[in-house]
Amino acid sequence: MNATKARDAVVAGARGLALALMGLVGSVTVFCLAVVSMALIPIGVGVFTTPALLHLVRAHANRRRLLAAQWSSVRIPLPYRPLPRDMRTGITGQVERCTLMLKDPATWRDMQWLLMDMTAGAIVAILPPTLVLEGIFGLLLLAGLWQPIVEADGTYWYSFVPVDGWGTAGLAALLGLVWLTVAMNANQLLIRTHFRLSRAMLAPNHDLELEQRIDRLTETRHDALDTSAAELRRIERDLHDGAQARLVAMGMNLGTIEALIEKDPAQAKDLISKARESSAEALTELRDLVRGIHPPVLAERGLGDAVKALALRLPVKTEVDVELPGRADAPVESAAYFAVSEVFTNAVKHSGADRFWVDVTHSGGFLRIAVTDNGKGGAVIGTGSGLSGIERRLGTFDGVLAVSSPVGGPTMVTMEIPCELS
């Protein structure tokens, strides 16, 4: 138990150091660039630079949202107003884009968050690594490190303990153990506090969140209707071009067999063999069609085993880790299953990866699925991409999709759907 807590404290310390650097370097940089760009709007230059820099600010904030969900299960909603799909190009379109982004309340919440992140957020984030390193340093003083330090500088103050000999070095070591104990019990809480501070700054107020939720549900309802219509057309086409055609041909063969059974038994036997092959092929196509609508393994054994079955059919080595204490509703399981299937398809086709990792968990009322690959990265959610289709599918259930895919990899696609397990 103590070893686990110690490991968690060290991991939290490393994460805190990363968050502090993101705040002191990343947040300071993007804040200064954004402010300078906005100041240049009156002379015209900022009109062209501000949208790009605000997108950079949003990407920085979205990265923090992703880490909040992965590291502390803190969900920070995406409150940005969508830009019109038919946005004009050229100078007029650039002015329109800049105006819309500046009018979005989320833009100013992002700017306020940057200020918090480079101050209070960085202070809270730096505490976990400080506690760990301070504790280890106290133990090193007792191991003899105090001697060269005292010889060089005289009495050395470790926190509030003056170290000038073995006795005081022992007191420093005891204080170091205290700091390590505090780290084991407080580091994860400090990291969660950092993310809760970010959520307090980034999340919209209740009225705005409700308005955006209504808009989102309206949009996803239309997407769901369009998707259902497209799916019905696909099923009809597959039936007409596949199983139906084979069954019609088989019926014609059976009619011919009936006429030839007494006159030409040998030819009738050949036609019976062809009819048997056609029936087997039609049955296979019908099974594939049913699997595309709702896979039997999903209905019988649940999402975890269905994802494992998907992974077994991949040409890439895949590790699947499932921790689900129950089952979600059938529509949620189906949406999650096909979303994972689409992520696999995109990754196999575009990532160039030779290994996938899949984690399926449920906590805090959310089903979370993370698919990671070691490919070349560069995946983005854009119009017409497979990831956009996944986002629309999850949106039907008020779910969200987050993608972290720096150039060079790795790529992590995280899906989150609010649901309860039975």
Disulfide bonds with the S-S distance in Angstrom:
none
